[in-house]
Amino acid sequence: MDFGSINPVALFAGLVIAATPLLYAAIGELIAEKSGVLNLGVEGMMIMGAVSGFAIAVNTGSPALGFIGAAVAGALLSMIFGVLTQILLSNQVATGLALTLFGLGFAALIGQPYAGIRPPGFAKLDIPVLGDLPILGRAVFSFDIMVYLGVVLVAAVWFFLRYTRAGLILRAVGESHDAAHSLGYPVIAIRLAAIAFGGACAGLGGAYLSLVRVPQWTEGMTAGAGWIALAIVVFSAWKPWRVLIGAWLFGGVTILQLNLQASGFLSWLQSMGIPAQSQYLSMAPYLITILVLVFISADRTRASLNAPASLGRVFARSS
């Protein structure tokens, strides 16, 4: 076992890249849940963003257009959920699960011609002077623009929710849609806008997977990232900056297990008489997701205080 082969700077850089898709998907879901909508279709919207962004980038030669197309695809798919749950009043949990299944199947269908194709490269930012710093340069200033936009998005969402009137209205709708409606606010329109924003962000997260992190199209390549994003929202107690921390935490677990496999950690465990296989490390991110949710759910009082009061509840508009 050679822990010395693990470069801390490279580990941090890999952590940030692995966390970026989760960050986009989670911050979008946070806005949707702040409006009182529980959308379990994040995985489906991410995979549609991944295949749409990949296809557009390959056909146009522009990764930027790929990201824009992915955001549009995610938003359009989320509108199916929005119409069904907010206008036709279907169950949010069942509709979200159906959206995920639909997204996974449809993406697999339209993505078949793109298997094995490499997308155009997405260049990293070349920041003069700062990027050349010995350690800090690679750890902080060596990423592509989508990484920095993700952090800016978190700051923008925090400012929007905390200091703007529109953010206050959104939170009011999430806390009590009946009271917001009685004050004259268009609850359904506000929730549809929040759902569309969440879908666009999930699409961006999916496109980052297929255009930057991998980069290639593979059926089912989100591999549960949407479910982890949902867990991050709960883990963060519906607070934007905690979403960033949660995404880095789960992204760090993913990268750490890969580095442990490369360092010979499994061979060392086997030499100690401990049965170990790579699958055990590969399941670590999902196992930690389950443990975090169990830990948070254990304190139901605290969870209920942090969650929007109208989360998941159907709003039936009255005259």
C-alpha positions as CSV (number, residue, x, y, z in Angstrom):
1,M,0.0,0.0,0.0
2,D,1.4,3.4,-1.0
3,F,-0.5,6.3,0.4
4,G,2.3,8.5,-0.8
5,S,1.0,8.1,-4.3
6,I,-2.1,10.1,-3.4
7,N,-1.4,13.7,-4.3
8,P,-3.5,16.0,-2.0
9,V,-3.7,18.8,-4.6
10,A,-4.9,16.3,-7.3
11,L,-7.3,14.8,-4.8
12,F,-8.9,18.2,-4.0
13,A,-9.1,19.0,-7.7
14,G,-10.8,15.7,-8.4
15,L,-13.1,16.3,-5.5
16,V,-14.3,19.6,-6.9
17,I,-14.8,18.2,-10.4
18,A,-16.8,15.2,-9.0
19,A,-18.9,17.5,-6.8
20,T,-19.9,19.9,-9.6
21,P,-22.7,17.8,-11.2
22,L,-24.1,17.1,-7.7
23,L,-23.9,20.8,-6.8
24,Y,-25.9,21.9,-9.9
25,A,-28.5,19.3,-9.4
26,A,-28.8,19.9,-5.6
27,I,-29.0,23.7,-5.8
28,G,-31.8,23.4,-8.4
29,E,-33.7,20.9,-6.3
30,L,-33.3,23.2,-3.2
31,I,-35.1,26.0,-5.1
32,A,-37.9,23.6,-6.1
33,E,-38.3,22.3,-2.5
34,K,-38.2,25.9,-1.1
35,S,-41.3,26.5,-3.2
36,G,-43.0,23.4,-1.6
37,V,-42.4,21.0,-4.4
38,L,-40.8,17.6,-3.9
39,N,-39.4,16.5,-7.3
40,L,-37.9,13.0,-7.2
41,G,-37.2,13.1,-10.9
42,V,-33.7,14.7,-10.6
43,E,-32.0,11.6,-11.9
44,G,-34.2,11.6,-15.0
45,M,-33.5,15.3,-15.7
46,M,-29.8,14.8,-15.2
47,I,-29.6,12.0,-17.6
48,M,-31.6,13.9,-20.2
49,G,-29.3,16.9,-19.7
50,A,-26.3,14.5,-20.2
51,V,-27.5,13.0,-23.5
52,S,-28.9,16.3,-24.9
53,G,-25.8,18.3,-24.0
54,F,-23.6,15.6,-25.4
55,A,-25.5,15.3,-28.7
56,I,-25.6,19.1,-29.2
57,A,-21.9,19.5,-28.4
58,V,-21.0,16.7,-30.8
59,N,-23.2,18.0,-33.7
60,T,-22.3,21.7,-33.3
61,G,-18.7,21.4,-32.0
62,S,-19.5,23.7,-29.2
63,P,-19.6,22.6,-25.6
64,A,-21.2,25.9,-24.6
65,L,-24.2,25.2,-26.8
66,G,-24.2,21.7,-25.3
67,F,-24.7,23.1,-21.8
68,I,-27.4,25.5,-23.0
69,G,-29.2,22.7,-24.7
70,A,-28.9,20.5,-21.6
71,A,-30.4,23.2,-19.4
72,V,-33.3,23.6,-21.9
73,A,-33.8,19.8,-22.0
74,G,-33.9,19.5,-18.2
75,A,-36.3,22.4,-17.9
76,L,-38.6,21.0,-20.5
77,L,-38.7,17.6,-18.9
78,S,-39.3,19.2,-15.5
79,M,-42.3,21.0,-17.0
80,I,-44.0,17.6,-17.6
81,F,-43.7,17.1,-13.8
82,G,-44.9,20.6,-13.2
83,V,-48.0,20.3,-15.3
84,L,-48.9,16.9,-13.8
85,T,-48.4,17.9,-10.2
86,Q,-49.4,21.6,-10.1
87,I,-52.2,21.7,-12.7
88,L,-53.5,18.1,-12.8
89,L,-52.8,17.6,-9.1
90,S,-51.1,14.2,-9.4
91,N,-49.0,12.8,-6.5
92,Q,-45.6,14.4,-6.4
93,V,-43.7,11.3,-5.3
94,A,-45.2,9.0,-7.8
95,T,-44.8,11.5,-10.6
96,G,-41.2,12.2,-9.8
97,L,-40.4,8.5,-9.8
98,A,-42.1,8.1,-13.2
99,L,-40.1,11.1,-14.5
100,T,-36.9,9.4,-13.5
101,L,-37.9,6.1,-15.2
102,F,-39.0,8.0,-18.3
103,G,-35.8,10.1,-18.5
104,L,-33.5,7.0,-18.1
105,G,-35.4,5.1,-20.8
106,F,-35.7,8.0,-23.3
107,A,-32.0,9.0,-22.9
108,A,-30.9,5.5,-23.5
109,L,-33.0,5.5,-26.7
110,I,-31.7,8.8,-28.2
111,G,-28.2,8.2,-27.0
112,Q,-27.5,5.0,-28.9
113,P,-25.9,6.8,-31.9
114,Y,-23.5,8.6,-29.7
115,A,-21.9,5.7,-27.8
116,G,-18.2,5.6,-28.2
117,I,-17.9,9.2,-29.6
118,R,-15.7,11.7,-27.9
119,P,-17.2,15.2,-27.5
120,P,-15.3,18.4,-28.2
121,G,-12.9,19.5,-25.5
122,F,-14.0,22.0,-22.8
123,A,-11.0,24.1,-22.0
124,K,-10.0,25.1,-18.5
125,L,-9.7,28.8,-17.6
126,D,-6.2,30.1,-18.1
127,I,-5.9,32.7,-15.3
128,P,-2.7,34.6,-15.6
129,V,-0.3,34.6,-12.6
130,L,-2.9,33.0,-10.3
131,G,-2.9,29.7,-12.2
132,D,0.9,29.5,-12.0
133,L,1.1,29.6,-8.2
134,P,2.8,26.5,-6.8
135,I,0.0,24.8,-4.9
136,L,-2.9,27.2,-4.8
137,G,-2.8,27.7,-8.6
138,R,-3.8,24.1,-9.3
139,A,-6.0,23.7,-6.3
140,V,-8.1,26.8,-6.9
141,F,-7.5,28.4,-10.2
142,S,-7.2,25.4,-12.6
143,F,-10.8,24.5,-13.2
144,D,-13.2,25.1,-16.1
145,I,-15.7,27.9,-16.0
146,M,-18.6,25.6,-15.0
147,V,-17.0,24.9,-11.7
148,Y,-16.8,28.6,-10.9
149,L,-20.3,29.3,-12.2
150,G,-21.5,26.6,-9.8
151,V,-20.1,28.4,-6.8
152,V,-21.5,31.7,-8.2
153,L,-24.9,30.1,-8.5
154,V,-24.8,29.0,-4.9
155,A,-24.0,32.6,-3.8
156,A,-26.8,33.9,-6.1
157,V,-29.3,31.5,-4.7
158,W,-28.3,32.4,-1.1
159,F,-28.7,36.2,-1.9
160,F,-32.0,35.6,-3.8
161,L,-33.5,33.7,-0.9
162,R,-32.2,35.9,1.9
163,Y,-32.3,39.5,0.5
164,T,-34.8,39.7,-2.3
165,R,-38.6,40.2,-2.3
166,A,-39.0,37.4,-4.9
167,G,-37.0,35.1,-2.7
168,L,-39.2,35.9,0.3
169,I,-42.3,35.2,-1.8
170,L,-40.9,31.9,-2.9
171,R,-40.2,30.9,0.7
172,A,-43.7,32.0,1.7
173,V,-45.2,29.8,-0.9
174,G,-43.1,26.9,0.4
175,E,-44.1,27.5,4.0
176,S,-47.9,28.0,3.5
177,H,-49.3,28.0,0.0
178,D,-52.8,28.8,1.2
179,A,-51.6,31.9,3.0
180,A,-49.6,33.0,0.0
181,H,-52.6,32.5,-2.2
182,S,-54.8,34.5,0.1
183,L,-52.4,37.4,-0.2
184,G,-52.7,37.3,-4.0
185,Y,-49.5,35.5,-5.0
186,P,-49.7,33.1,-8.0
187,V,-48.7,29.9,-6.2
188,I,-48.9,27.7,-9.3
189,A,-46.9,30.0,-11.5
190,I,-44.2,30.5,-8.8
191,R,-43.9,26.7,-8.3
192,L,-43.7,26.1,-12.1
193,A,-40.9,28.6,-12.3
194,A,-39.0,27.0,-9.4
195,I,-39.5,23.5,-11.0
196,A,-38.2,24.8,-14.4
197,F,-35.1,26.3,-12.6
198,G,-34.5,23.0,-10.8
199,G,-34.8,21.1,-14.1
200,A,-32.4,23.4,-15.9
201,C,-29.8,23.0,-13.1
202,A,-30.2,19.3,-13.2
203,G,-29.6,19.3,-16.9
204,L,-26.4,21.4,-16.4
205,G,-25.2,18.8,-13.9
206,G,-25.9,16.0,-16.3
207,A,-24.1,17.8,-19.1
208,Y,-21.1,18.3,-16.9
209,L,-20.9,14.6,-16.4
210,S,-20.9,13.7,-20.2
211,L,-18.9,16.7,-21.4
212,V,-16.3,17.3,-18.8
213,R,-16.0,14.7,-16.1
214,V,-16.1,11.5,-18.1
215,P,-16.2,12.8,-21.1
216,Q,-18.4,10.4,-23.1
217,W,-21.9,9.2,-23.4
218,T,-22.8,6.0,-21.6
219,E,-26.2,4.6,-20.9
220,G,-27.1,5.2,-17.2
221,M,-24.0,7.3,-16.6
222,T,-25.6,9.4,-13.9
223,A,-25.4,6.2,-11.7
224,G,-27.6,7.5,-8.9
225,A,-26.1,11.1,-8.9
226,G,-29.7,12.5,-8.8
227,W,-30.6,10.6,-5.7
228,I,-27.4,11.8,-4.0
229,A,-28.3,15.3,-5.0
230,L,-31.7,14.8,-3.2
231,A,-29.9,13.6,-0.1
232,I,-27.6,16.6,-0.2
233,V,-30.6,19.0,0.0
234,V,-31.8,17.2,3.1
235,F,-28.2,17.1,4.5
236,S,-27.9,20.8,3.9
237,A,-31.1,21.6,5.8
238,W,-32.3,23.5,2.8
239,K,-29.4,26.1,3.1
240,P,-27.5,27.0,-0.1
241,W,-23.9,27.2,1.4
242,R,-24.4,23.8,3.1
243,V,-25.3,22.4,-0.3
244,L,-21.8,23.4,-1.5
245,I,-20.3,21.6,1.5
246,G,-22.5,18.5,1.0
247,A,-21.6,18.3,-2.7
248,W,-17.9,18.5,-1.8
249,L,-18.3,15.9,0.9
250,F,-20.0,13.3,-1.4
251,G,-17.8,14.2,-4.3
252,G,-14.8,13.7,-2.0
253,V,-16.0,10.2,-1.0
254,T,-16.3,9.3,-4.6
255,I,-12.7,10.4,-5.5
256,L,-11.2,9.1,-2.3
257,Q,-12.4,5.5,-3.0
258,L,-10.9,5.7,-6.4
259,N,-7.6,6.8,-5.0
260,L,-7.6,4.1,-2.3
261,Q,-8.1,1.5,-5.0
262,A,-5.1,2.9,-7.0
263,S,-2.9,3.0,-3.9
264,G,-3.2,-0.7,-3.2
265,F,-5.5,-0.3,-0.2
266,L,-7.5,-3.4,-1.1
267,S,-4.3,-5.5,-1.5
268,W,-3.2,-4.4,1.9
269,L,-6.5,-5.4,3.5
270,Q,-6.3,-8.8,1.9
271,S,-2.8,-9.3,3.2
272,M,-4.1,-8.6,6.7
273,G,-6.6,-11.4,6.2
274,I,-9.6,-9.0,5.6
275,P,-11.7,-10.0,2.6
276,A,-11.9,-6.9,0.4
277,Q,-13.1,-6.2,-3.1
278,S,-13.3,-3.1,-5.2
279,Q,-17.1,-3.2,-5.1
280,Y,-17.0,-2.4,-1.4
281,L,-15.2,0.9,-2.0
282,S,-17.4,1.6,-5.1
283,M,-20.5,1.5,-3.0
284,A,-19.1,3.9,-0.3
285,P,-20.8,7.0,-1.7
286,Y,-24.2,5.4,-1.7
287,L,-23.7,3.8,1.7
288,I,-22.7,7.2,3.2
289,T,-25.8,8.7,1.5
290,I,-28.0,6.2,3.3
291,L,-26.2,6.7,6.6
292,V,-26.6,10.5,6.4
293,L,-30.3,10.3,5.7
294,V,-30.8,7.8,8.5
295,F,-28.9,10.1,10.9
296,I,-30.9,13.2,9.8
297,S,-34.2,11.4,9.9
298,A,-33.6,10.2,13.5
299,D,-34.3,13.7,14.7
300,R,-37.7,14.2,13.2
301,T,-38.3,17.5,15.1
302,R,-35.2,19.1,13.7
303,A,-36.0,17.9,10.2
304,S,-39.5,19.2,10.3
305,L,-38.3,22.6,11.5
306,N,-35.9,23.0,8.6
307,A,-38.0,21.6,5.8
308,P,-40.6,23.9,4.1
309,A,-43.9,23.3,5.8
310,S,-45.8,22.8,2.5
311,L,-43.2,20.5,1.0
312,G,-44.9,17.8,-1.1
313,R,-48.4,19.0,-0.3
314,V,-50.9,19.5,-3.2
315,F,-52.2,23.0,-3.7
316,A,-55.8,23.1,-4.9
317,R,-56.5,26.6,-6.0
318,S,-59.8,28.1,-4.9
319,S,-61.5,31.1,-6.3
